[in-house]
Amino acid sequence: MIDPIPAEELRGAARQRLRDWVQWAASPDDPDWLLVRSHQAYVVETMCRALYTLAFGELVSKRNAVEWALSALPESWRALVEEAVARRADATADPRRVADLLAFVEWVATQAEAALNH
């Protein structure tokens, strides 16, 4: 067993990881990777988990984080999350959501930095 990780340490780790995600989103190493719906779901679920960690200072499963996010996110992001999660096992390409997905990564990171400054 390991000692419990303090909430602020978890939040700090989430913020740092989000900075990495923003750098990736600004210039994805493999843009075609984002076309696959299951990969899009991975990104969305990861962002929901980061938001949950920032809000509560604890880690939960991606599934639980998504459930929470669907009730906590602004309406403008809920459709993206619902659609991505519904197609998490779909390996087909869907280029129409890539811009929204990258914008969601940026928005989540902005929320993290805004929370840090308050």
The first five atom37 places (N, CA, C, CB, O) and aatype in JSON, in Angstrom:
{
  "aatype": [12, 9, 3, 14, 9, 14, 0, 6, 6, 10, 1, 7, 0, 0, 1, 5, 1, 10, 1, 3, 17, 19, 5, 17, 0, 0, 15, 14, 3, 3, 14, 3, 17, 10, 10, 19, 1, 15, 8, 5, 0, 18, 19, 19, 6, 16, 12, 4, 1, 0, 10, 18, 16, 10, 0, 13, 7, 6, 10, 19, 15, 11, 1, 2, 0, 19, 6, 17, 0, 10, 15, 0, 10, 14, 6, 15, 17, 1, 0, 10, 19, 6, 6, 0, 19, 0, 1, 1, 0, 3, 0, 16, 0, 3, 14, 1, 1, 19, 0, 3, 10, 10, 0, 13, 19, 6, 17, 19, 0, 16, 5, 0, 6, 0, 0, 10, 2, 8],
  "atom_mask": [
    [1, 1, 1, 1, 1],
    [1, 1, 1, 1, 1],
    [1, 1, 1, 1, 1],
    [1, 1, 1, 1, 1],
    [1, 1, 1, 1, 1],
    [1, 1, 1, 1, 1],
    [1, 1, 1, 1, 1],
    [1, 1, 1, 1, 1],
    [1, 1, 1, 1, 1],
    [1, 1, 1, 1, 1],
    [1, 1, 1, 1, 1],
    [1, 1, 1, 0, 1],
    [1, 1, 1, 1, 1],
    [1, 1, 1, 1, 1],
    [1, 1, 1, 1, 1],
    [1, 1, 1, 1, 1],
    [1, 1, 1, 1, 1],
    [1, 1, 1, 1, 1],
    [1, 1, 1, 1, 1],
    [1, 1, 1, 1, 1],
    [1, 1, 1, 1, 1],
    [1, 1, 1, 1, 1],
    [1, 1, 1, 1, 1],
    [1, 1, 1, 1, 1],
    [1, 1, 1, 1, 1],
    [1, 1, 1, 1, 1],
    [1, 1, 1, 1, 1],
    [1, 1, 1, 1, 1],
    [1, 1, 1, 1, 1],
    [1, 1, 1, 1, 1],
    [1, 1, 1, 1, 1],
    [1, 1, 1, 1, 1],
    [1, 1, 1, 1, 1],
    [1, 1, 1, 1, 1],
    [1, 1, 1, 1, 1],
    [1, 1, 1, 1, 1],
    [1, 1, 1, 1, 1],
    [1, 1, 1, 1, 1],
    [1, 1, 1, 1, 1],
    [1, 1, 1, 1, 1],
    [1, 1, 1, 1, 1],
    [1, 1, 1, 1, 1],
    [1, 1, 1, 1, 1],
    [1, 1, 1, 1, 1],
    [1, 1, 1, 1, 1],
    [1, 1, 1, 1, 1],
    [1, 1, 1, 1, 1],
    [1, 1, 1, 1, 1],
    [1, 1, 1, 1, 1],
    [1, 1, 1, 1, 1],
    [1, 1, 1, 1, 1],
    [1, 1, 1, 1, 1],
    [1, 1, 1, 1, 1],
    [1, 1, 1, 1, 1],
    [1, 1, 1, 1, 1],
    [1, 1, 1, 1, 1],
    [1, 1, 1, 0, 1],
    [1, 1, 1, 1, 1],
    [1, 1, 1, 1, 1],
    [1, 1, 1, 1, 1],
    [1, 1, 1, 1, 1],
    [1, 1, 1, 1, 1],
    [1, 1, 1, 1, 1],
    [1, 1, 1, 1, 1],
    [1, 1, 1, 1, 1],
    [1, 1, 1, 1, 1],
    [1, 1, 1, 1, 1],
    [1, 1, 1, 1, 1],
    [1, 1, 1, 1, 1],
    [1, 1, 1, 1, 1],
    [1, 1, 1, 1, 1],
    [1, 1, 1, 1, 1],
    [1, 1, 1, 1, 1],
    [1, 1, 1, 1, 1],
    [1, 1, 1, 1, 1],
    [1, 1, 1, 1, 1],
    [1, 1, 1, 1, 1],
    [1, 1, 1, 1, 1],
    [1, 1, 1, 1, 1],
    [1, 1, 1, 1, 1],
    [1, 1, 1, 1, 1],
    [1, 1, 1, 1, 1],
    [1, 1, 1, 1, 1],
    [1, 1, 1, 1, 1],
    [1, 1, 1, 1, 1],
    [1, 1, 1, 1, 1],
    [1, 1, 1, 1, 1],
    [1, 1, 1, 1, 1],
    [1, 1, 1, 1, 1],
    [1, 1, 1, 1, 1],
    [1, 1, 1, 1, 1],
    [1, 1, 1, 1, 1],
    [1, 1, 1, 1, 1],
    [1, 1, 1, 1, 1],
    [1, 1, 1, 1, 1],
    [1, 1, 1, 1, 1],
    [1, 1, 1, 1, 1],
    [1, 1, 1, 1, 1],
    [1, 1, 1, 1, 1],
    [1, 1, 1, 1, 1],
    [1, 1, 1, 1, 1],
    [1, 1, 1, 1, 1],
    [1, 1, 1, 1, 1],
    [1, 1, 1, 1, 1],
    [1, 1, 1, 1, 1],
    [1, 1, 1, 1, 1],
    [1, 1, 1, 1, 1],
    [1, 1, 1, 1, 1],
    [1, 1, 1, 1, 1],
    [1, 1, 1, 1, 1],
    [1, 1, 1, 1, 1],
    [1, 1, 1, 1, 1],
    [1, 1, 1, 1, 1],
    [1, 1, 1, 1, 1],
    [1, 1, 1, 1, 1],
    [1, 1, 1, 1, 1],
    [1, 1, 1, 1, 1],
    [1, 1, 1, 1, 1]
  ],
  "atom_positions": [
    [[0.83, -1.17, 0.0], [0.0, 0.0, 0.0], [0.89, 1.25, 0.0], [-0.95, -0.01, 1.21], [2.03, 1.24, 0.45]],
    [[0.31, 2.31, -0.51], [1.01, 3.59, -0.5], [0.23, 4.58, 0.36], [1.18, 4.13, -1.95], [-0.96, 4.41, 0.59]],
    [[0.92, 5.59, 0.82], [0.25, 6.63, 1.59], [-0.73, 7.38, 0.69], [1.28, 7.6, 2.23], [-0.5, 7.5, -0.51]],
    [[-1.79, 7.88, 1.27], [-2.73, 8.69, 0.48], [-2.01, 9.89, -0.12], [-3.93, 9.17, 1.37], [-1.09, 10.46, 0.48]],
    [[-2.43, 10.26, -1.31], [-1.85, 11.41, -1.99], [-2.74, 12.61, -1.69], [-1.72, 11.16, -3.55], [-3.95, 12.57, -1.93]],
    [[-2.14, 13.68, -1.17], [-2.95, 14.86, -0.85], [-3.67, 15.42, -2.08], [-2.07, 15.96, -0.23], [-3.17, 15.33, -3.2]],
    [[-4.86, 15.98, -1.85], [-5.69, 16.51, -2.93], [-4.93, 17.55, -3.76], [-6.96, 17.13, -2.36], [-5.02, 17.54, -4.99]],
    [[-4.19, 18.44, -3.11], [-3.49, 19.48, -3.86], [-2.38, 18.9, -4.74], [-2.9, 20.5, -2.91], [-2.08, 19.44, -5.8]],
    [[-1.79, 17.81, -4.3], [-0.77, 17.15, -5.14], [-1.42, 16.53, -6.37], [-0.02, 16.07, -4.32], [-0.87, 16.59, -7.47]],
    [[-2.59, 15.93, -6.19], [-3.31, 15.37, -7.33], [-3.73, 16.47, -8.3], [-4.55, 14.59, -6.86], [-3.6, 16.32, -9.51]],
    [[-4.23, 17.57, -7.75], [-4.62, 18.7, -8.62], [-3.42, 19.24, -9.39], [-5.25, 19.82, -7.77], [-3.53, 19.55, -10.58]],
    [[-2.28, 19.35, -8.72], [-1.08, 19.83, -9.39], [-0.65, 18.91, -10.52], [0.0, 0.0, 0.0], [-0.24, 19.37, -11.59]],
    [[-0.73, 17.62, -10.28], [-0.37, 16.64, -11.31], [-1.34, 16.74, -12.49], [-0.37, 15.21, -10.73], [-0.93, 16.66, -13.65]],
    [[-2.63, 16.92, -12.2], [-3.62, 17.05, -13.27], [-3.34, 18.3, -14.1], [-5.05, 17.1, -12.69], [-3.41, 18.26, -15.33]],
    [[-3.03, 19.41, -13.43], [-2.71, 20.64, -14.17], [-1.5, 20.45, -15.07], [-2.46, 21.8, -13.2], [-1.5, 20.88, -16.23]],
    [[-0.47, 19.81, -14.55], [0.73, 19.59, -15.35], [0.43, 18.72, -16.56], [1.84, 18.95, -14.5], [0.89, 19.01, -17.67]],
    [[-0.32, 17.67, -16.36], [-0.67, 16.79, -17.48], [-1.5, 17.53, -18.51], [-1.43, 15.55, -16.98], [-1.35, 17.31, -19.71]],
    [[-2.38, 18.42, -18.05], [-3.19, 19.2, -18.98], [-2.33, 20.12, -19.82], [-4.25, 20.01, -18.23], [-2.63, 20.35, -20.99]],
    [[-1.27, 20.66, -19.25], [-0.35, 21.48, -20.05], [0.26, 20.64, -21.17], [0.78, 22.08, -19.14], [0.42, 21.12, -22.29]],
    [[0.6, 19.4, -20.85], [1.14, 18.49, -21.87], [0.1, 18.23, -22.96], [1.58, 17.15, -21.23], [0.44, 18.21, -24.15]],
    [[-1.16, 18.04, -22.56], [-2.23, 17.8, -23.53], [-2.42, 19.0, -24.44], [-3.54, 17.47, -22.81], [-2.66, 18.84, -25.63]],
    [[-2.33, 20.2, -23.88], [-2.5, 21.41, -24.7], [-1.38, 21.5, -25.74], [-2.51, 22.69, -23.82], [-1.64, 21.83, -26.9]],
    [[-0.17, 21.21, -25.34], [0.94, 21.21, -26.3], [0.68, 20.19, -27.4], [2.29, 20.91, -25.6], [0.91, 20.46, -28.57]],
    [[0.21, 19.02, -27.01], [-0.09, 17.98, -27.99], [-1.21, 18.44, -28.93], [-0.49, 16.66, -27.27], [-1.11, 18.28, -30.14]],
    [[-2.27, 19.03, -28.35], [-3.41, 19.45, -29.17], [-3.02, 20.56, -30.15], [-4.55, 19.93, -28.27], [-3.59, 20.66, -31.23]],
    [[-2.06, 21.38, -29.77], [-1.63, 22.47, -30.65], [-0.9, 21.93, -31.88], [-0.73, 23.44, -29.9], [-0.89, 22.58, -32.93]],
    [[-0.31, 20.76, -31.75], [0.43, 20.18, -32.86], [0.53, 18.67, -32.67], [1.84, 20.81, -32.98], [1.59, 18.15, -32.31]],
    [[-0.57, 17.96, -32.91], [-0.55, 16.5, -32.7], [0.54, 15.82, -33.52], [-1.92, 15.89, -33.05], [0.73, 16.13, -34.7]],
    [[1.25, 14.9, -32.87], [2.31, 14.17, -33.57], [1.75, 13.34, -34.71], [3.07, 13.26, -32.59], [2.38, 13.17, -35.75]],
    [[0.55, 12.83, -34.5], [-0.09, 11.97, -35.5], [-1.55, 12.41, -35.65], [0.02, 10.45, -35.09], [-2.44, 11.82, -35.03]],
    [[-1.81, 13.44, -36.47], [-3.18, 13.96, -36.59], [-4.2, 12.9, -37.01], [-3.2, 15.09, -37.58], [-5.37, 12.99, -36.64]],
    [[-3.77, 11.91, -37.78], [-4.7, 10.87, -38.19], [-5.2, 10.04, -37.01], [-4.04, 9.96, -39.21], [-6.28, 9.45, -37.06]],
    [[-4.41, 9.99, -35.93], [-4.81, 9.25, -34.73], [-6.12, 9.8, -34.2], [-3.7, 9.33, -33.64], [-6.96, 9.05, -33.7]],
    [[-6.32, 11.11, -34.3], [-7.52, 11.76, -33.79], [-8.78, 11.45, -34.58], [-7.32, 13.24, -33.76], [-9.88, 11.69, -34.11]],
    [[-8.62, 10.92, -35.76], [-9.79, 10.64, -36.58], [-10.6, 9.46, -36.05], [-9.37, 10.37, -38.01], [-11.81, 9.4, -36.26]],
    [[-9.96, 8.54, -35.39], [-10.6, 7.31, -34.93], [-11.49, 7.62, -33.73], [-9.54, 6.23, -34.57], [-11.04, 8.21, -32.75]],
    [[-12.74, 7.21, -33.8], [-13.71, 7.52, -32.74], [-13.28, 6.99, -31.37], [-15.07, 6.95, -33.1], [-13.48, 7.66, -30.36]],
    [[-12.71, 5.8, -31.32], [-12.28, 5.27, -30.02], [-11.17, 6.12, -29.42], [-11.81, 3.81, -30.17], [-11.08, 6.26, -28.2]],
    [[-10.32, 6.69, -30.25], [-9.26, 7.58, -29.77], [-9.86, 8.9, -29.29], [-8.21, 7.83, -30.88], [-9.41, 9.47, -28.3]],
    [[-10.87, 9.37, -29.99], [-11.56, 10.59, -29.57], [-12.18, 10.38, -28.19], [-12.64, 10.99, -30.6], [-12.12, 11.26, -27.33]],
    [[-12.78, 9.21, -27.99], [-13.38, 8.9, -26.68], [-12.32, 8.88, -25.59], [-14.11, 7.55, -26.73], [-12.56, 9.36, -24.48]],
    [[-11.15, 8.35, -25.89], [-10.06, 8.32, -24.91], [-9.71, 9.74, -24.47], [-8.82, 7.62, -25.51], [-9.54, 10.0, -23.28]],
    [[-9.59, 10.65, -25.42], [-9.24, 12.03, -25.1], [-10.34, 12.67, -24.26], [-9.0, 12.85, -26.39], [-10.05, 13.3, -23.25]],
    [[-11.58, 12.52, -24.66], [-12.7, 13.12, -23.94], [-12.77, 12.56, -22.52], [-14.02, 12.86, -24.69], [-12.92, 13.32, -21.56]],
    [[-12.67, 11.25, -22.37], [-12.75, 10.65, -21.04], [-11.58, 11.1, -20.16], [-12.76, 9.12, -21.15], [-11.76, 11.32, -18.96]],
    [[-10.41, 11.25, -20.75], [-9.25, 11.72, -20.0], [-9.47, 13.15, -19.52], [-7.98, 11.63, -20.86], [-9.1, 13.49, -18.4]],
    [[-10.05, 13.99, -20.37], [-10.32, 15.38, -19.98], [-11.37, 15.43, -18.86], [-10.81, 16.19, -21.2], [-11.24, 16.23, -17.94]],
    [[-12.38, 14.59, -18.94], [-13.39, 14.54, -17.88], [-12.76, 14.11, -16.55], [-14.53, 13.58, -18.26], [-13.08, 14.65, -15.5]],
    [[-11.88, 13.16, -16.62], [-11.2, 12.69, -15.41], [-10.32, 13.79, -14.82], [-10.35, 11.43, -15.7], [-10.26, 13.96, -13.6]],
    [[-9.64, 14.53, -15.66], [-8.82, 15.65, -15.18], [-9.69, 16.7, -14.51], [-8.02, 16.28, -16.35], [-9.34, 17.21, -13.44]],
    [[-10.82, 17.03, -15.12], [-11.73, 18.01, -14.52], [-12.23, 17.54, -13.17], [-12.92, 18.27, -15.45], [-12.31, 18.33, -12.23]],
    [[-12.56, 16.27, -13.06], [-13.04, 15.73, -11.79], [-11.95, 15.84, -10.73], [-13.48, 14.25, -11.95], [-12.21, 16.25, -9.59]],
    [[-10.74, 15.48, -11.1], [-9.62, 15.56, -10.16], [-9.41, 16.99, -9.7], [-8.34, 15.02, -10.8], [-9.16, 17.23, -8.52]],
    [[-9.51, 17.94, -10.61], [-9.36, 19.34, -10.23], [-10.49, 19.79, -9.31], [-9.33, 20.21, -11.48], [-10.25, 20.57, -8.38]],
    [[-11.69, 19.33, -9.55], [-12.84, 19.75, -8.76], [-12.84, 19.14, -7.35], [-14.12, 19.38, -9.47], [-13.2, 19.81, -6.38]],
    [[-12.42, 17.87, -7.25], [-12.59, 17.15, -5.98], [-11.28, 16.7, -5.34], [-13.45, 15.97, -6.2], [-11.28, 16.26, -4.19]],
    [[-10.18, 16.81, -6.07], [-8.9, 16.41, -5.49], [-8.75, 14.92, -5.28], [0.0, 0.0, 0.0], [-8.03, 14.48, -4.38]],
    [[-9.42, 14.14, -6.1], [-9.31, 12.69, -6.01], [-9.44, 12.07, -7.39], [-10.38, 12.11, -5.05], [-9.96, 12.69, -8.32]],
    [[-8.97, 10.85, -7.5], [-9.05, 10.12, -8.76], [-10.25, 9.18, -8.73], [-7.76, 9.32, -9.02], [-10.53, 8.53, -7.73]],
    [[-10.95, 9.14, -9.84], [-12.04, 8.19, -10.02], [-11.86, 7.55, -11.39], [-13.46, 8.89, -9.88], [-11.01, 7.96, -12.17]],
    [[-12.66, 6.56, -11.67], [-12.61, 5.93, -12.99], [-13.05, 6.94, -14.05], [-13.5, 4.66, -13.03], [-13.74, 7.91, -13.75]],
    [[-12.65, 6.69, -15.27], [-13.08, 7.56, -16.35], [-14.6, 7.52, -16.49], [-12.42, 7.15, -17.67], [-15.23, 8.54, -16.75]],
    [[-15.17, 6.37, -16.31], [-16.64, 6.23, -16.42], [-17.33, 7.13, -15.39], [-17.06, 4.75, -16.22], [-18.28, 7.84, -15.72]],
    [[-16.87, 7.08, -14.14], [-17.47, 7.93, -13.11], [-17.24, 9.41, -13.4], [-16.91, 7.58, -11.73], [-18.12, 10.24, -13.17]],
    [[-16.06, 9.74, -13.91], [-15.75, 11.12, -14.24], [-16.66, 11.62, -15.36], [-14.28, 11.27, -14.64], [-17.11, 12.77, -15.34]],
    [[-16.93, 10.77, -16.34], [-17.82, 11.15, -17.44], [-19.24, 11.37, -16.91], [-17.82, 10.05, -18.55], [-19.89, 12.35, -17.29]],
    [[-19.71, 10.49, -16.06], [-21.05, 10.65, -15.49], [-21.17, 11.98, -14.76], [-21.39, 9.49, -14.53], [-22.16, 12.7, -14.92]],
    [[-20.15, 12.31, -13.97], [-20.15, 13.59, -13.27], [-20.1, 14.75, -14.27], [-18.95, 13.67, -12.3], [-20.85, 15.72, -14.15]],
    [[-19.23, 14.64, -15.26], [-19.05, 15.72, -16.23], [-20.34, 16.02, -16.99], [-17.94, 15.37, -17.22], [-20.63, 17.18, -17.29]],
    [[-21.1, 15.0, -17.3], [-22.34, 15.23, -18.04], [-23.35, 16.06, -17.26], [-22.97, 13.9, -18.41], [-24.23, 16.69, -17.84]],
    [[-23.22, 16.07, -15.95], [-24.1, 16.93, -15.16], [-23.44, 18.26, -14.81], [-24.51, 16.2, -13.88], [-24.13, 19.21, -14.42]],
    [[-22.12, 18.35, -14.94], [-21.4, 19.55, -14.52], [-20.92, 20.44, -15.66], [-20.24, 19.16, -13.68], [-20.74, 21.64, -15.48]],
    [[-20.71, 19.86, -16.82], [-20.18, 20.64, -17.95], [-21.21, 21.61, -18.5], [-19.72, 19.7, -19.06], [-22.41, 21.37, -18.39]],
    [[-20.74, 22.72, -19.08], [-21.67, 23.58, -19.81], [-22.31, 22.78, -20.95], [-20.93, 24.84, -20.36], [-21.7, 21.88, -21.52]],
    [[-23.52, 23.14, -21.26], [-24.29, 22.45, -22.31], [-23.5, 22.31, -23.6], [-25.59, 23.18, -22.58], [-23.62, 21.3, -24.3]],
    [[-22.7, 23.3, -23.93], [-21.96, 23.3, -25.2], [-21.01, 22.12, -25.34], [-21.19, 24.58, -25.34], [-20.65, 21.75, -26.46]],
    [[-20.58, 21.52, -24.23], [-19.64, 20.39, -24.3], [-20.32, 19.03, -24.1], [-18.55, 20.57, -23.26], [-19.72, 18.0, -24.41]],
    [[-21.52, 19.01, -23.6], [-22.16, 17.73, -23.27], [-22.36, 16.84, -24.49], [-23.49, 17.98, -22.62], [-22.16, 15.63, -24.4]],
    [[-22.76, 17.4, -25.61], [-22.99, 16.59, -26.81], [-21.69, 15.92, -27.26], [-23.57, 17.46, -27.95], [-21.7, 14.75, -27.65]],
    [[-20.59, 16.64, -27.2], [-19.3, 16.06, -27.57], [-18.99, 14.88, -26.67], [-18.18, 17.1, -27.48], [-18.58, 13.82, -27.15]],
    [[-19.17, 15.05, -25.38], [-18.86, 13.97, -24.43], [-19.8, 12.79, -24.66], [-18.99, 14.47, -22.97], [-19.34, 11.65, -24.75]],
    [[-21.08, 13.05, -24.76], [-22.05, 11.95, -24.97], [-21.73, 11.17, -26.24], [-23.48, 12.5, -25.04], [-21.73, 9.94, -26.23]],
    [[-21.47, 11.87, -27.31], [-21.19, 11.21, -28.59], [-19.89, 10.41, -28.54], [-21.11, 12.25, -29.71], [-19.84, 9.27, -29.01]],
    [[-18.87, 10.99, -27.97], [-17.58, 10.29, -27.91], [-17.68, 9.02, -27.08], [-16.5, 11.21, -27.32], [-17.18, 7.97, -27.48]],
    [[-18.31, 9.12, -25.94], [-18.42, 7.96, -25.05], [-19.3, 6.88, -25.67], [-18.99, 8.39, -23.68], [-19.02, 5.69, -25.51]],
    [[-20.34, 7.27, -26.37], [-21.23, 6.29, -27.0], [-20.51, 5.49, -28.08], [-22.44, 6.99, -27.6], [-20.91, 4.38, -28.41]],
    [[-19.44, 6.06, -28.64], [-18.72, 5.4, -29.73], [-17.32, 4.97, -29.32], [-18.64, 6.31, -30.94], [-16.43, 4.87, -30.17]],
    [[-17.12, 4.73, -28.04], [-15.77, 4.42, -27.54], [-15.18, 3.15, -28.14], [-15.8, 4.29, -26.04], [-13.95, 3.01, -28.18]],
    [[-15.99, 2.23, -28.6], [-15.49, 0.99, -29.18], [-15.44, 1.03, -30.7], [-16.33, -0.17, -28.73], [-15.13, 0.03, -31.34]],
    [[-15.75, 2.17, -31.29], [-15.84, 2.32, -32.74], [-14.48, 2.72, -33.31], [-16.92, 3.38, -33.1], [-13.94, 3.77, -32.97]],
    [[-13.95, 1.89, -34.18], [-12.62, 2.15, -34.76], [-12.69, 2.87, -36.1], [-11.87, 0.85, -34.92], [-11.69, 2.97, -36.81]],
    [[-13.88, 3.37, -36.46], [-13.98, 4.08, -37.74], [-13.57, 5.54, -37.56], [-15.42, 3.99, -38.3], [-13.52, 6.06, -36.45]],
    [[-13.27, 6.17, -38.67], [-12.83, 7.56, -38.65], [-14.03, 8.51, -38.61], [-11.97, 7.87, -39.88], [-15.09, 8.22, -39.17]],
    [[-13.84, 9.64, -37.93], [-14.87, 10.68, -37.87], [-14.16, 12.03, -37.79], [-15.84, 10.47, -36.63], [-13.96, 12.57, -36.7]],
    [[-13.78, 12.57, -38.95], [-13.02, 13.83, -38.96], [-13.82, 15.05, -38.52], [-12.48, 14.07, -40.33], [-13.22, 16.07, -38.17]],
    [[-15.14, 14.98, -38.52], [-15.94, 16.16, -38.21], [-15.84, 16.61, -36.76], [-17.38, 15.9, -38.55], [-16.18, 17.76, -36.46]],
    [[-15.37, 15.76, -35.85], [-15.29, 16.11, -34.43], [-13.89, 16.52, -33.98], [-15.76, 14.95, -33.6], [-13.72, 16.91, -32.82]],
    [[-12.91, 16.45, -34.84], [-11.52, 16.72, -34.43], [-11.36, 18.14, -33.9], [-10.57, 16.49, -35.61], [-10.75, 18.33, -32.84]],
    [[-11.87, 19.12, -34.59], [-11.73, 20.52, -34.14], [-12.4, 20.71, -32.78], [-12.34, 21.49, -35.18], [-11.85, 21.39, -31.91]],
    [[-13.58, 20.12, -32.59], [-14.26, 20.23, -31.31], [-13.46, 19.56, -30.2], [-15.66, 19.6, -31.39], [-13.38, 20.06, -29.08]],
    [[-12.88, 18.43, -30.52], [-12.09, 17.68, -29.55], [-10.88, 18.5, -29.1], [-11.63, 16.35, -30.15], [-10.6, 18.57, -27.9]],
    [[-10.18, 19.1, -30.03], [-9.02, 19.91, -29.69], [-9.44, 21.15, -28.9], [-8.25, 20.32, -30.96], [-8.73, 21.57, -27.98]],
    [[-10.57, 21.73, -29.24], [-11.08, 22.87, -28.5], [-11.45, 22.46, -27.07], [-12.31, 23.47, -29.22], [-11.27, 23.24, -26.13]],
    [[-11.97, 21.26, -26.89], [-12.31, 20.77, -25.55], [-11.06, 20.62, -24.7], [-13.06, 19.41, -25.65], [-11.07, 20.99, -23.52]],
    [[-9.99, 20.1, -25.27], [-8.72, 19.98, -24.54], [-8.28, 21.37, -24.06], [-7.63, 19.33, -25.43], [-7.91, 21.54, -22.9]],
    [[-8.33, 22.33, -24.95], [-7.93, 23.71, -24.59], [-8.84, 24.27, -23.51], [-7.96, 24.62, -25.83], [-8.36, 24.9, -22.56]],
    [[-10.14, 24.06, -23.63], [-11.08, 24.58, -22.65], [-10.82, 23.98, -21.27], [-12.52, 24.3, -23.08], [-10.81, 24.7, -20.27]],
    [[-10.62, 22.67, -21.21], [-10.36, 22.0, -19.93], [-9.09, 22.58, -19.29], [-10.22, 20.46, -20.12], [-9.07, 22.87, -18.1]],
    [[-8.05, 22.75, -20.08], [-6.8, 23.31, -19.55], [-7.01, 24.74, -19.05], [-5.69, 23.28, -20.64], [-6.43, 25.14, -18.05]],
    [[-7.82, 25.5, -19.75], [-8.13, 26.87, -19.32], [-8.85, 26.85, -17.98], [-8.99, 27.59, -20.38], [-8.58, 27.69, -17.12]],
    [[-9.76, 25.9, -17.81], [-10.47, 25.78, -16.54], [-9.5, 25.46, -15.4], [-11.54, 24.69, -16.63], [-9.65, 25.96, -14.28]],
    [[-8.52, 24.63, -15.69], [-7.53, 24.26, -14.68], [-6.71, 25.46, -14.25], [-6.59, 23.16, -15.21], [-6.47, 25.66, -13.06]],
    [[-6.29, 26.26, -15.2], [-5.49, 27.44, -14.89], [-6.33, 28.5, -14.18], [-4.86, 28.02, -16.17], [-5.84, 29.19, -13.28]],
    [[-7.59, 28.63, -14.57], [-8.47, 29.6, -13.92], [-8.69, 29.2, -12.46], [-9.82, 29.69, -14.67], [-8.72, 30.07, -11.58]],
    [[-8.86, 27.91, -12.2], [-9.05, 27.44, -10.82], [-7.8, 27.69, -9.98], [-9.39, 25.93, -10.8], [-7.89, 28.0, -8.79]],
    [[-6.66, 27.58, -10.59], [-5.39, 27.82, -9.89], [-5.26, 29.28, -9.47], [-4.2, 27.42, -10.78], [-4.7, 29.58, -8.41]],
    [[-5.78, 30.17, -10.28], [-5.66, 31.6, -10.02], [-6.75, 32.16, -9.1], [-5.69, 32.35, -11.32], [-6.77, 33.35, -8.82]],
    [[-7.64, 31.29, -8.63], [-8.7, 31.76, -7.72], [-8.47, 31.27, -6.32], [-10.07, 31.32, -8.2], [-9.26, 31.57, -5.43]]
  ]
}
